[in-house]
Amino acid sequence: MILVDNGSSDRTMDLAQAASSGLQFRILERKKVTISALRNLGAREARGEYLAFLDADCLAPRPWLTEAARLLEREAAGVVGAPYSIPADSSWVGRIWSGHQETKLGKVAYVPGGDFLIRREQFLEIGGFGESIQTNEDYELCQRALRAGISVEGHGEISVCHLGTPQTLLDFYRKQRWHGRHVFRVFLQGLPRLHNFKSVAYACSVLLCIVGVIAGISLAAFGMSRAVLLISAASLIGLPALFGAGSVWRRKAWPDLPGLTVLFLVFGLARVACLIGLGTDRIRSQKTAAVSAPTDALAKAAAPDR
């Protein structure tokens, strides 16, 4: 077992070092790099047949590795994982958003990086996680795996509890703001495949509504028609309500509609902030990075196995 730390400021390293001899795991540290680079570092140092990635804010059930090994030992096995479960004491924010996301099992588009298992040979073959992106790296890797003919499957028996589930609206906004920047980057780099199209289209729609509200306020201030303001404001609220209604209709969970409407609105505002942020110099300097290409280190690590 390998623990990879990127310069944590809590007692992680002290506790890990104290327990390392009894648990027989190695400790690696690399500061100020993306989570993708950390995972790839651990994968390069691993020597087992299978790779199992578990994030620091995830709690795995006792039979997690046993069940995962059983799934990976199948002849046609590829990427396996599961949607996160949430803490039992989660607030309405965590509960309603988790319910909206639903539990997708079987053949899926991706599994989260904090509960991600694959044969080491396959991982190295497709180049590992894209190190130029901080978020959406799990989706991007799974899409490369699918294009390479490697299956991606979700299995509920290996689900882990995600302690990092946002529990307040502010935390939810910050989480979506953090995730969103690289969702857009993966969309742009993956053209014309339209990865993350729904998320990008929704953010663009919310942005148009906001522009309409601002324009409507300006027109109303000069004594002109308020129609633009009223239509744009109604759309800004109606769009999240429409998406929320679609979700609760499928799940027959109508009491969740008010809360889910609020969450979809906050989600849209967070992703609009990401969309506007694409024009910064930092994003432009990274936009040309080829996340789909294997890193040099991973390519070298794969060479002896081929």
C-alpha positions in Angstrom: 0.0 0.0 0.0 1.2 3.5 -0.9 0.3 6.8 0.8 0.9 9.9 -1.4 0.8 13.3 0.3 1.0 16.7 -1.4 2.2 18.8 1.6 -0.7 18.5 4.0 -0.6 20.8 7.0 -2.4 18.5 9.5 -1.0 15.5 11.3 -1.3 13.1 8.3 2.4 12.5 7.8 3.1 12.1 11.5 0.2 9.5 11.9 1.2 7.7 8.7 4.9 7.4 9.8 3.8 6.1 13.2 1.7 3.4 11.6 3.8 2.6 8.5 5.7 -0.3 10.1 2.6 -2.1 11.3 0.5 -1.5 8.2 3.4 -2.1 5.8 2.8 0.8 3.4 5.1 3.3 1.8 4.9 7.1 2.2 5.6 9.4 -0.7 5.4 13.2 -0.7 5.2 15.7 -3.5 4.1 19.3 -2.9 2.2 21.7 -5.0 1.1 19.3 -7.8 -2.3 18.3 -9.1 -4.1 15.3 -7.6 -3.6 13.6 -11.0 0.2 13.9 -10.6 0.0 12.5 -7.1 -2.0 9.5 -8.3 0.4 8.9 -11.2 3.3 9.0 -8.8 1.8 6.3 -6.7 1.0 4.2 -9.8 4.6 4.4 -11.0 5.9 3.2 -7.7 3.3 0.4 -7.3 4.3 -3.1 -8.4 1.1 -5.0 -8.0 -1.1 -6.2 -10.8 -4.0 -3.9 -9.8 -4.2 -0.3 -8.8 -6.8 0.9 -6.3 -7.2 4.7 -5.7 -8.8 5.9 -2.5 -9.0 9.6 -1.6 -8.1 10.9 1.9 -11.7 12.1 2.5 -13.3 8.7 1.6 -14.1 5.8 4.0 -14.0 2.3 2.5 -16.0 -0.6 3.9 -14.0 -3.5 5.2 -14.6 -5.8 2.2 -13.8 -3.1 -0.3 -10.5 -4.6 -1.5 -11.8 -8.1 -1.4 -14.9 -7.2 -3.6 -12.7 -5.1 -5.9 -10.3 -7.9 -6.5 -13.1 -10.2 -7.3 -14.4 -7.7 -9.9 -11.0 -7.1 -11.4 -10.2 -10.8 -11.8 -12.9 -11.2 -14.4 -11.5 -11.6 -17.9 -13.2 -8.6 -19.4 -12.7 -6.3 -16.4 -11.5 -2.7 -17.0 -12.1 0.3 -14.8 -14.3 -0.4 -11.8 -15.6 1.9 -9.1 -18.8 3.3 -7.7 -20.7 6.5 -7.0 -19.9 7.9 -3.6 -22.3 7.4 -0.7 -22.7 10.4 1.7 -22.4 10.7 5.5 -25.5 9.6 7.4 -25.8 13.0 9.1 -25.7 15.0 5.8 -27.7 18.2 5.6 -30.4 18.9 3.0 -27.7 20.1 0.6 -25.8 16.9 0.6 -28.9 14.7 0.7 -30.8 16.3 -2.1 -27.9 16.8 -4.5 -26.8 13.2 -3.9 -30.3 12.0 -4.5 -30.4 14.0 -7.8 -27.2 12.4 -9.0 -28.7 8.9 -8.5 -26.7 5.7 -8.3 -25.6 4.7 -11.8 -24.3 1.1 -11.9 -23.3 -1.2 -14.6 -21.8 0.3 -17.8 -21.2 4.0 -17.0 -19.4 7.0 -18.5 -17.1 7.3 -15.6 -16.4 6.5 -11.9 -15.0 9.0 -9.4 -11.3 9.1 -8.9 -11.6 8.6 -5.1 -13.0 5.1 -5.7 -11.2 4.0 -8.8 -9.7 0.6 -9.6 -8.0 -0.7 -12.7 -5.3 -3.2 -13.9 -1.9 -1.5 -13.7 -1.1 -2.5 -17.2 -4.2 -0.9 -18.6 -3.6 2.3 -16.5 -0.1 2.7 -17.9 -1.3 1.9 -21.4 -3.7 4.8 -21.5 -1.3 7.2 -19.9 -2.7 7.6 -16.4 -4.5 10.7 -15.1 -4.1 14.0 -17.1 -1.7 16.0 -14.9 -2.6 19.4 -16.4 -6.1 19.3 -14.9 -7.0 19.5 -11.2 -10.6 18.3 -11.5 -12.7 16.3 -13.9 -9.6 14.1 -14.3 -11.5 11.0 -13.5 -14.1 11.6 -16.3 -11.4 12.5 -18.8 -9.4 9.3 -18.0 -12.5 7.1 -18.2 -13.3 8.6 -21.6 -9.8 7.7 -22.8 -10.3 4.2 -21.4 -13.5 3.7 -23.3 -11.9 4.9 -26.6 -9.2 2.3 -26.0 -11.8 -0.4 -25.7 -11.5 -0.7 -21.8 -14.9 -1.0 -20.1 -15.9 1.3 -17.2 -18.3 -0.1 -14.7 -20.0 1.0 -11.4 -20.6 -1.5 -8.7 -22.5 -0.6 -5.5 -20.7 -3.2 -3.4 -17.4 -1.1 -3.5 -19.0 2.3 -2.9 -17.1 4.5 -0.4 -18.5 7.2 1.9 -17.3 10.7 0.8 -16.7 12.8 3.8 -16.1 15.8 1.6 -19.7 16.1 0.5 -20.7 19.8 0.7 -23.2 20.4 3.5 -23.9 24.1 3.1 -24.8 26.3 0.1 -21.5 28.2 0.4 -19.5 24.9 0.4 -21.6 23.6 -2.5 -20.9 26.8 -4.5 -17.1 26.6 -3.8 -17.1 22.9 -4.7 -18.8 23.5 -8.0 -16.7 26.5 -8.7 -13.6 24.4 -8.1 -14.8 21.5 -10.3 -16.1 23.7 -13.1 -13.0 25.3 -14.4 -11.5 22.0 -15.6 -14.9 20.7 -16.7 -14.8 23.5 -19.3 -11.2 22.7 -20.2 -11.9 19.1 -20.8 -14.8 20.2 -23.0 -12.6 22.5 -25.1 -9.7 20.0 -25.3 -12.1 17.1 -26.3 -13.8 18.9 -29.2 -15.6 17.7 -31.3 -16.5 14.9 -28.9 -18.6 17.3 -26.7 -17.5 15.9 -23.4 -19.4 17.6 -20.5 -21.8 19.1 -23.0 -24.8 19.2 -20.7 -22.9 21.0 -18.0 -21.4 23.6 -20.4 -24.7 24.2 -22.1 -26.5 24.8 -18.8 -23.8 27.2 -17.7 -24.1 29.1 -21.0 -27.9 29.3 -20.6 -27.6 30.7 -17.0 -25.0 33.2 -18.3 -27.4 34.4 -21.0 -30.1 34.9 -18.3 -27.8 36.9 -16.1 -26.8 39.1 -19.1 -30.5 39.6 -19.8 -31.2 40.6 -16.2 -28.4 43.2 -16.3 -29.6 44.5 -19.7 -33.2 44.6 -18.5 -32.2 46.6 -15.4 -30.4 49.1 -17.6 -33.4 49.5 -19.9 -35.8 49.9 -17.0 -33.5 52.5 -15.4 -34.0 54.6 -18.5 -37.8 54.2 -18.4 -37.9 51.7 -21.2 -39.9 48.4 -21.3 -39.3 46.0 -18.4 -40.1 43.0 -20.6 -36.4 42.0 -21.0 -35.9 42.1 -17.2 -39.0 40.1 -16.4 -38.4 37.4 -19.0 -34.7 37.1 -18.1 -35.4 37.0 -14.3 -38.2 34.4 -14.8 -35.8 32.3 -17.0 -33.1 32.5 -14.4 -35.4 30.9 -11.8 -37.4 28.8 -14.2 -34.4 27.0 -15.8 -33.1 25.5 -12.4 -36.7 24.7 -11.5 -37.2 22.9 -14.9 -34.0 20.8 -14.4 -35.1 20.1 -10.8 -38.5 19.0 -11.9 -37.1 16.6 -14.4 -35.0 15.0 -11.6 -37.7 14.7 -9.0 -40.2 13.4 -11.7 -37.8 10.5 -12.5 -37.3 9.7 -8.8 -40.9 10.5 -7.6 -39.3 12.8 -5.0 -41.4 16.0 -5.3 -40.6 17.3 -1.8 -37.0 17.8 -3.0 -38.1 20.3 -5.7 -37.6 23.6 -3.8 -34.2 22.6 -2.5 -33.1 21.1 -5.8 -34.1 24.3 -7.6 -31.9 26.3 -5.3 -29.0 23.9 -5.8 -29.4 24.0 -9.6 -29.3 27.8 -9.4 -26.2 27.9 -7.2 -24.6 25.2 -9.5 -25.3 27.4 -12.5 -23.9 30.5 -10.9 -20.7 28.6 -9.9 -20.3 27.3 -13.4 -20.9 30.8 -14.9 -18.0 32.0 -12.7 -15.9 29.3 -14.2 -17.0 30.1 -17.7 -16.0 33.8 -17.3 -12.7 32.7 -15.7 -11.7 30.9 -18.9 -10.4 34.2 -20.2 -7.6 34.6 -17.6 -4.0 34.3 -18.6 -3.6 31.2 -16.4 -6.2 29.3 -18.2 -4.9 30.3 -21.6 -1.4 29.2 -20.8 -2.7 25.7 -19.9 -5.3 25.3 -22.6 -2.9 23.7 -25.0 -1.8 20.9 -22.7 -2.4 17.5 -24.2 -4.1 15.7 -21.3 -4.9 12.7 -23.4 -1.2 11.9 -24.1 0.7 9.7 -21.6 3.2 11.5 -19.5 6.8 10.7 -20.2 7.3 9.0 -16.8 4.2 6.8 -17.3 5.3 5.9 -20.8 8.7 4.8 -19.5 7.0 2.8 -16.7 4.8 1.0 -19.2 7.7 0.1 -21.5 9.0 -3.0 -19.6 5.4 -4.4 -19.4 4.8 -4.4 -23.2 
